Structures are given as C-alpha cells and as structure tokens.
Amino acid sequence: MRIILTRTPCGYTTAPAGGGGQTGPGRAAGGSACTTRALPPCSGCPVTLSLRSRPVPSRGRRCERVMAASKPVEAAGGGGAGLSRWQLALVLGAPILLGAGALYLWGRRAARRGGKGASERKTPEGRASPGPCGGGGGVQPDGPGHEETSPLDRAQAAKNKGNKYFKAGKYEQAIQCYTEAISLCPPEKNLDLSTFYQNRAAAYEQLQKWTEVAQDCTKAVELNPKYVKALFRRAKAHEKLDNKKECLEDVTAVCILEAFQNQQSMLLADKVLKLLGKEKAKEKYKNREPLMPSPQFIKSYFSSFTDDIISQPLLKGEKSDEDKDKEGEASEVKENSGYLRAKQYMEEENYDKIISESTKEIEAKGKYMAEALLLRATFYLLIGNANAAKPDLDQVISMEDANVKLRANALIKRGSMYMQQQQPVLSTQDFNMAADIDPQNADVYHHRGQLKILLDQIEEAVEDFDECIRLRPDSALAQAQKCFALYRQAYTGSNALPVQVAMKGFEDVIKNFPKCAEGYALYAQALTDQQQFGKADEMYDKCIDLEPDNATTYVHKGLLQLQWKQDLDKGLELISKAIEIDNKCDFAYETMGTIEVQRGNLDKAIEMFNKAINLAKSEMEMAHLYSLCDAAYAQTEVAKKYGLKPPTL
C-alpha cells in the first residue's frame, strides 16, 4: 500500500526551501511525517515515494487546489509554501494563471509571507476625531453663528465619536454612536451607510454578539457588495455561529477580492474547508459501499512484495489438475479449503470472491487460517476498510506459531496503515518489530526505508534500502527508491555535485533494470525537478510501454504537458485516457476536477470531485476531496451573488 508524499487532508503542503521555481522531491510538510492517501494508493508499494502513485498531496493536501490567484504564477522561493509534485506541474515554469487552487494552492505561501492586509482587521473605519454624540440628542452645531451642518455631516460626526469610544474600549457607547450615525445618514448614501453598519458590527464583535455582527455586516454588504471588511467580519461571525457553508462563501469572496494576499482570510478558508471536509467525510464514509479497485491496481500492489506468501501462485498438489480443462477454466483445488479457493480466484482475477472464501476458511478454523486472515485483511485494505482489516492483522501478528513471514507481512501492512492514519510512532514500532522477528525479510527493509523517507530520516532510509538490496540484489524497486532517497538528500543541499551523482544513479538503475517502470517514474520526477522536461516525457513513455494499463502514469504525463508546454488540450487528453483505462482511478478524476476549476468550469469540476469522492478508500482522502469540492462550490455561489470570478486558464 502506498503512502503518498506531501499532502495534507485538505491538500495544502509546504515545500523545502529552494529557488528557481522548482520543488523538492516529495518533501513532507515541514519535514515531518506527512499524511497519506488511501490504502493502498495507485501503484503498489505499502509505503511509496513514487510519482506514479500520486506524489501528492499530500496529501496534501490533502486544500491545495480549489481557488484562483489573480496574478501570474511566481517561482517558488525559499520560505514559500510548496505544492505537491503533480500540482507543480500546473504552475512552475509556466506563464499561466492559476484557476482552482490559488487560494488553496498558494494559501500557505501568502500566509508565510504575511502579505498585505495581514494585520488584524479590528478597528472601525474613519477618523476617530472627537465629535459630540449624545445619547440620542443628535449632533449639535459648533456654536452660534455657524451654519447648520448637513445630515451626512452629522452622521459622520457621530461615527467619529463612535470610533473614539471604540478605541477606548467603550463598545456600548460606540454602538450608540454608530446607531445614531445610521439614523442620521441619508438613505441614498450607500457607501457611508455601509461603513456605519460595518463599524457597528466591529463593536458588536468585541462584545461577542455574533448574531448582531452577522446582521449588520449583511446590511453593509447589501449596500456595498464588494465590501471586504464587512464580508470578512461576517465570515468570522458565521464561523462562531457554526455556519460553515456561509463562512466559506464569504471568505472565498474576500480571498478573490484581496488577490489571495491576506493571511487571516487564507487561514480561515483553510480551517473551514478542513472542518467541512472532515464533517462530510465522516458521514459519507460510514455509509460508503466497498469498491474493489481495478485489476491493474491490485496486481501492482502485490508486486511490491517479494516475501508475501499469500500472493504466491498455488503450488503443485494444491490443484487436482495443473492443466486447464477443455473450457479453459482453472480446475478445482484439491482440498475443500476456502483459502485455496480464494487463491485460485486471485489467479483468475476474480477478486470479489476472495473475502468471502477467506471467511469460510477462518470460520472453519482450517489449517490455512493464518493465511486466510492475512489475505482477508489485505483485501479489506484494498477496498478501503481499515477498520475491518485491523483485527485480522492483529490476530495474525499475535499467532506465534504461524509462519514468521506471515506475521512480518501483517506488521508491514499494519505499519503502513498506521502511517496513513498519521500515527508514525505506531507505524515505526510495527516495522521495527517486523525486522526483529524476520531479519532476513527484504520486504521489511524496503518498506521501512520508504517510511523513513516520509519521516525525513534519509540516512536511515538509505541504510534500509542497502539492506534490502543485500538480501535481494535483484530488487529493482529498492534500487530505484534508494536513488530517489539520495537524490532528495542531494537536492536539499547547496552542492550541485551530489545531485549529478544521484541523477547518474537513476541512469544506472534504468540500465540495469530496464523492465522496472518504477525506476523510470522516479527518474522522471527528478528530471522534472531539474526542468529537463523532454527527457522526463521520454521516461513516462517508457513507463507506459512497460505498464500500458497504469492510469496514473498518463495523469502525470498529462500534467507534465501543462508545465512543459502549457498544452492544456494534450494534458486533458492524457488524463481522459487515464480514466478510459481505469474508471476507478480517483487520482485522474481529482486532477481533472482541479484543472476544470482552473478553466472556470466549476460545475464540471464538482462532478469530477464527486466521482473521486465515491472512489476514495479512506476517510482522510475523502475529507480532502470534499474540501476541493466545497471550495469549487463556494466559487459558484460567490459568482452568482457578487459576480466575482477568479482568472482562468
């Protein structure tokens, strides 16, 4: 099962420091353990680094995607917040405007910079010059001989007096003055009147009277629909009143109006999207129908193990006849064993029957009970039911008389599950226990090495890959992922020589293991980081030649076209091809949705996100996708209400 790099539940990520508009190779947010995608992701290993398996997202995040910047894309500089690898393909090195993402794609960057308007928006508007404001007696002329002031002048004077009270912390008196200003102001003076309502809302805010805040801000926005202060203050009031949908719409409008430069609005949008996503995912996930992934997905997953007993073919003697019968169907197994029948169904790619047949073996307490528990747990993970998988894995791990390789494999899978649930301590404990009980198991070191990369423990990761290679010199995956670890370590340094050495390592891997698609995919990622787009494209073509049914490769190749040539049509064509190959590839739907938001096709984007939601294999991934969908929906509402639309591709 693959853990995907650099994604948070809502899709935000942070990138390593660096310049030149590049991104570091799969660095997790803040260098800490990153969050993960569904178990297992699209291309195979329990814990993965591969671009093929969604160099997210991460995650992540997980909401890196669904709004727009109103300025050209900037190079990712030091200290800026970064993007997951495939999002970078949309922006870096390309003179395009971001459509879907820029609030949630560039949000962290604006927040880290502390862009304009990052200061607190607490003070009311207008000079706080003193002016008489009675308890309802109105504003008086300065003295005998002065001409009587106009109603608007008297209203302004009352407002100014209210501002003085506000700054002194006398909010009740300030409210009285603002109320007087509202009553004195001529109704045709929309902008002035909207300011008075907004100022009174600011005073109510200090008293935590959130309903009154929302009501006064609504009056202000009705008079001045693009009034940023009133929209943002109302968003905060809606947050306090637990009106998340209304809060998101208001903060979306604010972010668009402020060109995504205000830290407060960016962080509020992030917060509300995460809350909405988690809320909806929790309810949806409880009632979701289990969905078996595509055969290619399942085969790629099992190919990441070399010491996995349950994925090995049936042995001689386990079938009554090793040949096929006249109708071409596999013959019946020799024993009346649910587990052996399940294994036979695996060979036939009849995956829907495996859980039920394994259950028969378990209920009968047959001689293959441990194997059946592990096989059932594995397919529970494949359909995204980690809650059902865990008890089976726990039982196998506790069976001291079981084959040690079964127990080690169960520990690897449970450790990977823990990592995807953001429990790195438990994950590390499981991998370490697997190494203790089965020190000659290459799978343990291979997958623990990938875990170490996620935890930013690169030197330890390289040691684990070396041990895996010592035990299995023909392990192409371990060789490729060791190169990736060395490349990442070199990339984050200031010396160009280690980068060149790491790139040479990739060349050696694809030369020595020309049939390893993973090697080409990881090399393509590194080449993209180095802006060697043409050669990266060639590597993706090699992947497609080796694995023509791997939909994720088409998605990554499509994203490369956007980064390299700004060729939107070609990019969409390749992503559509991915969906044609595997209509259960949620990565393709998610990516398509993101691009459609950037093109301004919000209804189409929402449709794509909803398809991805229905395919999500974990509650965390579902929450991330809901956040994208909610952000797109908020833009449609903002467009209807205020006519505000982010720039599009």
N, C-alpha and C positions, 0 to 999 in steps of 0.2 A: 504494500500500500504506500502511496507516495505522499510525502509531506511536501507542500509547495512553499517555495520561499517568498518572503517579503509581502505578505498580505495580512491585513487585519480583518476582523469580521466585517467591517464596513468598507474595507478596501483601501484605507489610507496606508501609506508606507512612508518610511523615512529612508533616505539613501545615504551612502557613505560620502564623506567629503571628497570632492574631486572637481575637475573642471572640464572644459572642452565639450560640454553638452553630452557627456557620456554617463553611463550608470555603472555602478559597481556590480560585479557578478553575483546577483542573488543575495545581497546583504539583507539580513533581517532588520526590522525596525530597531533602531537604537543599539544594534549589536546584540540584542537579547534574543531569547528564543522566540521565533516568530510563530504566528498562528498558522493553522493549516487548513487545507481543503478537505474535501470529503474523503472518507476511507473507502476504497483506495482510489486515488486520482487516476488520470487518464493514461498512464503509460507503464506502470509496472511495479517499481520497487516500493517496499514498505515505507522507506524514508528516501525522498529523492531530491536531487539537485537539478534535475533536467529541465531545460527549456521546453522540452516536448510535453512535460506533464504540468504545464501552466506555471511558469516562473512568475507566479503571481507577485497577487495577490497576493499576497498576500497580501492568501490572504488576503494583501492585503492589503485590502484590504481591501488589506476583507476590500470613506466611500469615495474611493479614489476616482469616481467616474462621472457623476451624472450632473454636471452643470458646465457653464462655459466661462472662459476668460474673455474679456473684451479687449485683449491686446495680443500682439504676436507672441509666439512661444519664445521663452527665454532659455538660454543654456542653463543647465543645472550646475550651479556653482557650489563652492564649499559652503557648508552650513545650510544649504537649501534642503527642503524635504524632497525625497525622491519618489520614483514611481516603480511599480513592478515592471519586470522586463518587457512584457508584451505591451503595457501601456506606453512605455518609452518609444516603442516602435511607431506610435501615433504622433509623437511630438518632437523628439530630439533630432536636431539637424534638419528639420523640415520647416519651411516658411509657411506654416498654416496656423489658423486659429483653432483653439480647442473648442469643441461644442460641448459635449457631455461632460464633462469631467472637471471642468476647471475649478468649480467650487470644491468638488470632492477630489479632484485630481491634483490641484495646485494649492489646496487649502492649507496644508501644513507649511508650505513654503511661505505663504503670506503671513501665517501666524508666527513663524520663526523670525521673519524679517521685522515683524512688528510694523507693518505698513501703515500708510496714512490712515488716520482715524482710529488708531489702535488704542487711544486713550479712552477712559471711561466717559460715557455719554449721560452724565447725571444732571448737569446744570441746565437750567431753563434758558430759553433764547431771549436776546435783547439786553440792552444795557441795564444794569442794576442801579441806575441813578435814582436818588431819592425823589419821591413824589407823594403827595398826600393820598392816602387810601383809607377812607373811613369805613366803618362797619356798615356800609350801605348808603352813606351820605353822598357818595359821588366825589368827583374831583373838583376842587374849587379853583377859581382864578387866583393868580398870584397876589392881587391886591387891587385897590381902587384905581381906576383909570386904564386898566388893562382890558383889551378886547376879550370877549368870551371865547374860550377855546372850542374847537370842533369836537363832535362826539368821538372821532377816531383819536384826536389828541388826548382826550380824557381817558379813553381806553388804554392808550399806550402808557400814560402816566400811571394808571392803576397796575398795569403789567409790570412796569419798572419797580413800583413799590413792592409788588409781589416777589420780584426777583431778589430784592434786598432782604425780605423776610426769609426767602428760600436759602440764601447764602448764610443767613444767621441761624439756620436750622429751625425756624419757626414756621413749620409747614402748614399748620391750620390757618394761620394768618395769611400765608401766601395763597392758600386755596381761596380764601375770601376775596383777596385782591384779584386773582385771576378770574373768579366768578363775576366780579364787578366788570372787569375788562370785557368779558364775553357779553354781558348785558348791555354795555355801552357801545360796543363795536357795531357799525352799520353792517347789515347782513350781506351787502354786496362786496364787502372787503374780505374776500375768501382767504387770502394768504395770511392777513393779520389775524383773522378769527381762528384759522387753523393753528397758528402759533400759540394763541391764548389757550386753546384746548390742550395742546401738547404740553405747555408749561404746567397746566393744572394736573395733567396726568403724571408729570415728573414729581410733583408734590405728593400726589396720592401714592406714587411708587415708594417714596420714602416712608410712608405710613403703612406700606404693605397692603394697601387696599386694591387688590389686583383686579377685581371686577370693575371698579371705577376707572382704573388705569386703562383697561381694555375699552371701556365705553368712550372715554374721552379721546383716546387715540383713534378710535373708529370715526368719531366726528372730525378729527383733524385730517384723516386720510380721505374722507368723503369730500372735504373742501380742497384738499391738495393731494391727489392720488399718488404722487411720487415723493412724498414727504418721508425721507429716510429715517429721521429721528422718531417720528410717530410710528412708522412701521416696525422699527426695531424695538421700541418700547412695548408695543403691543405684542410682539413676538415673545418678549420676556414675560409679559403678563400671561400669555397663553401657556407658556411653559409652567409657570407657577400654578395655573388652573388645571394643568394636565390636559390641555387641548393640543395634543402633539401635532395633529394634522394642520390645524390653523397656524400653529407656531412655525411649522416648516414652510408653509406658503409665504408667511410674512418674511421670514429670514431669507428665503430664496429671492424674493423681490429686492431685499436690502443688498444681498450679495451682488446681484446683477447691476443694481444702480451704483454701487460703490466699486464696480470693476474688480471685485474679489480682493480688495486691499485691506479690509478691516478685520483685525484679529478677532475681536469679540463676535462678530457675526459669523465668521468662519467656524469658530469653535462651537458656537451654539448650533449651527447647522450640523456639524459632525455629531454632537451629542444627541440631538433629536433624531437624526437618522439611525443612529445605533440603537436607541431605545425603541423606535418604531420597528426596526428590523427584528430585534430580539423578540418583541411582543408578538408580532405576526408569525414569526418562525416557530415560536413555542407552540402556538395553537395549531398551525399547519402541520408541523412535524408529528404531533401526536396522532393525527388522523391520516397521515400520508399512506398511500398504497406502496408496498415494497416493489421495487423495479429492478429487474435483473439487467446489468449492463450488457453491452454488445459482446459478442464472442471475442473480437479482437482485444477489447479491454481486458477480458478475463485471462486470455492467453498471455498477454503482455505482463499482467500481474504475476501469474505463476512463473513466468520465465525469469523473474528476478531472484528466484530461489534455486539453489543447486543441491541443498541437503534437506529438501522437503519431501518426506515420504508420501504424503497424500497426493502430491501432484505427479508421482511417477506412474508410468503405464502399468496395467495389470501384468503380473508375471505369468510365466508358463505354469500350467497346472491350476491357475485360478479360473481359467475358462475351460469348458468341456471340449471345445474345439477351437484351435487357434485360427482356423480359416474362417472366412465369411461363408454364410450359406448361399443358396442359389439366388435368393432375393437381394443379396448384398447387405443384409442386416448383420450386425455383430451377434455372435451366438450368446446363449445364456451362460452366466457364470456357473462354475461347477458346484459351488456351495450355495445354500439358501441364506445368503448374507446380504442384509440391507446395505452394508458398507461397500461390498464388492459390486453390487448393482449400481450404487452411486458412482463408483469409479468407472464402471462401464459407460454410464450416462455421460461422464466427463469426456471420455474418449469420443463419444458420439456428438459432443457439444450440445447435449440435451440438458442444459443446466437447470432448468426449472424443477426437475425431479430430484435434485441432489439433496436438498434439505430434508424432504420427506423420507427418502430412503435411508439417510443417515439417522434420522429419528427412530426408524424401525430397529436399526442395529442397537441404538442406545437403549431403547425401551426393552429390548430382548436381552440386554446385558451380554451381547455376543462377544466373541473373542477379539473383535476389532473395535471394541467400544472406545478406546482412547483415540484411535484413528478417526472414528465417526464423529466424536466430539470436536476434534480439531477441524475436520472437513466442514461440519455444520457451522462452526464458529467463523470459519473463513468465508463461507458464502453469506452468512449474516452480515459480515463486514462489507462484502461486495455489494449487497443490496442496501447498505446504509443503516443497518440495525445494530449499532454498537451495544445497546443495552441487552439485546439477546445474546450477542457474541460473548460478552464478558464472563458470564457464569460458566460457559463451556470452556473458555480459555483457562479460567481459574481452576476448574476441575482437572484439566489435563496437566497443568503445572504442578498440582498437588499430588499427582499419581506417581509416587516414587518408583513403582515397579514398571512403569511404562518406558518405552524406548526413549532414551535421552534426547534423541533428535526430535521426537515429537514434542517433548517438553521445551526444548530450546526454541523450536519454531513457534510454539504458542507464546513464549516470552517475547520473541521478536514482534509478533503481531500485536500482543497486548501493549508492549512498549511503544509501538508506532501509534496505536490507538490513543494512548495517554498523551503522546506528543501533539496529536491533532486536537486533543481536548485541552491543550495548553497546561499540561501537568508535566513539565520537563524533569522534575525530581523523580517522580514515579517512573517515568519513561527510562531515565538513566539507570535506575535500580533494576528494572527488568532486563535491560541489555547487559548490565554487569553480571547479573545472576546467570543469564544465558551463557556468557563467556566462562563463568566459573564451572557450570555443570557440563559444558561441552566445549572445551577449549580448542578442539580441532575442527570446529564447525565454521567454515569460511563465511557462511551467511551472516553469522553474528557480527563479525568484524566489518563486513561490507555495509550492513545496515546501521551499525553503531557509528561507523565513520560518517555516514550521511547525517545522523543525528548530531554528531559533534560539529559539523559544518553549520547546521541550523543554530547551534548554541554558540557559534563563533569561536569554537575551540579548534582552530585549523591544524595546529601541530599534532594534536591528539587524533584528529581525523586522518591525517596522512599516515600516522603510525598504524591505525586500524586498517586502512587500505593496504598498506605494506604487508600486514599480517595475513589479510585475505589473499593477496597475490602470492605470498609464500606458500600458503596452503593450497591454492588453486592458481597456478601460473597462467592458466588459460582463461581466467575470469576477465573478459573484455570490459564488462561493466565497471568492475573495480579499478581497472587501469584507467578508463576514461574519467571516472569520478575522482580519482587521485589527481589527475591532470587539472581537473576543474578546481579542486581544493588549492593546488599550488598556484594556479592562475589567479584565483581570488586573493590569495595571500599576497602575491606579487602586485596585483592591481591596486591594492590599498596602500602600497608603499610608494615612495617617490622615485625609486630607481627603475629605469626602463628595462635594464638588462634582465631581471627575473621575469618580467612579462614576456620578453622574447624567448627566454628559455622555456617558459610554460607553453607558449604557442608552438614551439618546436616539439614539445611533448605531445600535443594533440596530433601533430603530423605523424609522429611515431605510432600513436595509437591507431589511427585510421589505416596506416600502412600495415601494421602487424595484425590488425583485426578488421579487415575490410568488410566483414559482414555484420559489424556491430553498429546498428543505427544510432544507438545512444552516443557513441563516440562522435559521429558526425553532428548530432544535435547539439551536444555541449560545445563542440568546436564552433559551430555556427553562432552560438550565443557569444562566445568570446570574440569572434570576428566582428559581430555586430557592435560589441562594446568598443572595439578598435576602429569602428566605422569602415571596415572592409566589407562593404555590403555585397558587392558582386560575388566575392568568394563565399560569403555566408549563404547567399542564394544557392550556390552550387552545392553546398553541404546539405541544405534542405532537400535539394533534388536527389541527392544520394539517399537520404532518409526515405524519401517517397519511393525510390526504386526498390529499397530493401523491405519496406513496410507500406505497401500501397493502401492498406486498409486502416492506417493510423491517422485518424481525422485531425488530431492535434497538430501534426506537422503541417498540414495545409493551412491551419489557422495561423501558425507562426510565420509561414512563408508569406501569407497574405498580409500580415502586419508589417513584415519587412518591406513589402512593396510601398506601403504608406510612408515609412520612414525614409526609404532609399529614394524612391522616385515620385513620391506624393501621388501615386497612381491608385486613386480610390476605386476605380472600376475593377482593376486587376485584383486588388485586395479583397473586394467584396466577392468577386468571382471565386477566389480560392476558398474563402470562408464558406460560401454557399456549397462548394464542392465538399467541404468537410461535413456539412450537415447531410448532404446526399449520401456520403459514405457511411456515416454513423448518425442516425437521427436521435441518438441518445447522448450525444456529446454536448453536455451543458456548457463547456468552455466556448464552443462555437456560437451557441445562442447568446451567451453573455457578451462575447466580443462583438457580435453583430448588433446587439442592442446598444452597446456603448457607441459604436460608430453611427448608428441611426440617430442617437441623440445629438451627436456632433453635426450631423447633417440637418438637424431640425425636424426629423421625422419622429416626433415624440410618441405618437400612437403605435407606430411600428416598433419602436424601441421597447415600449411597455409590453407589447406582445412577445417580443423575444425574451425579455427578462422573465416573464411569467412562464414561458416554456422551460427556461433554465431552472426556475424555482421548482417546477414539478419533477425535475430530474436530479435535484440536489440530494446528496447522500448523507448529509449531516445537518444538524440544526444550525451549527455555526455558519456553514456555507449558505444555507437557506436565508439566514439573517442578513448576510452580506448582500445577497441578491435582492432581497426585499428592500434594502436600503437604496440600491440602484434604481429599482422600480419606483419607489416612493419619491426619490429625487426627480425622476423624469415626470412623474405625475404632477408633482408640485410645480414644475415649469409650465405644464399645460394650463394649470389653474391660474398661475401668475399671468400667462399670456392672455387668457380670457379676461381677467379682471383689470389689468393695468396696461396691457399691450406691450409688455416687456418681453423681449426675446433675446437670448444671448446670440452672439455671432455664430455662424455655422461654417462648416467646410465648404 
